[in-house]
C-alpha cells in the first residue's frame, strides 16, 4: 500500500485516511479521476466547474445594473441557481449507489439528502427576491456542509478526490456572492 499523503488542499481529512494517487494529466485523452488525487484538479472539471460560474456572474451583474432588464436577469439568476442547487445533490445519490461497502443506514441518508437541494430550490422560485436570495444561499451553504460530512464519513474508502472540497468551497462562495448581489442589489 502507498504511503499516506497529507493533502494541503483538504485539511478536513485526517492524514492517515488519505492515499497517494497518480497525478492527473488534464491533457490526456480519456481523463480519469483517481481517488483522492492529491492536488491536481482535472482540466475538464476546472472548465466545467468554473465555467458554470459564468451565468452566475453575468446574471448577477445584469440584476444589479438596475436597467430595464434587471428583473429578467434576477429571475434568470434565481432559476439558474435553483437548477445548479438541484444538480449538486446528485453526488450523494451517486455515492450511495457506487459504494456497496456502505451501511444501509448511511446509504439511505445519502439518498434522502440527495433530493433535499431540489426541494429547497423549487420554493425559492415561488417567492419574492429577498426570501429567494436567502433560501438559495442557505441551500448552497447547507449542501457544502453536507459535502464536508460526506468526505469525512467516506475518507477511509477514498471515494472523493482531495481537490473536491476546495473546489466546492470556491464554487459555493462565488455562487452565494452572486445570488446575494443579484437578489439584494439593484431594484428588487
C-alpha positions, 0 to 999 in steps of 0.5 A, a space after each residue: 500500500 502507498 504511503 499516506 499523503 497529507 493533502 494541503 488542499 483538504 485539511 478536513 481529512 485526517 492524514 492517515 485516511 488519505 492515499 497517494 494517487 497518480 497525478 492527473 494529466 488534464 491533457 490526456 485523452 480519456 481523463 480519469 479521476 483517481 481517488 483522492 488525487 492529491 492536488 491536481 484538479 482535472 482540466 475538464 472539471 476546472 472548465 466545467 466547474 468554473 465555467 458554470 460560474 459564468 451565468 452566475 456572474 453575468 446574471 448577477 451583474 445584469 440584476 444589479 445594473 438596475 436597467 430595464 432588464 434587471 428583473 429578467 436577469 434576477 429571475 434568470 439568476 434565481 432559476 439558474 441557481 435553483 437548477 445548479 442547487 438541484 444538480 449538486 445533490 446528485 453526488 450523494 445519490 451517486 455515492 450511495 449507489 457506487 459504494 456497496 461497502 456502505 451501511 444501509 443506514 448511511 446509504 439511505 441518508 445519502 439518498 434522502 439528502 440527495 433530493 433535499 437541494 431540489 426541494 429547497 430550490 423549487 420554493 425559492 422560485 415561488 417567492 419574492 427576491 429577498 426570501 429567494 436570495 436567502 433560501 438559495 444561499 442557505 441551500 448552497 451553504 447547507 449542501 457544502 456542509 453536507 459535502 464536508 460530512 460526506 468526505 469525512 464519513 467516506 475518507 477511509 474508502 477514498 471515494 472523493 478526490 482531495 481537490 473536491 472540497 476546495 473546489 466546492 468551497 470556491 464554487 459555493 462562495 462565488 455562487 452565494 456572492 452572486 445570488 446575494 448581489 443579484 437578489 439584494 442589489 439593484 431594484 428588487 
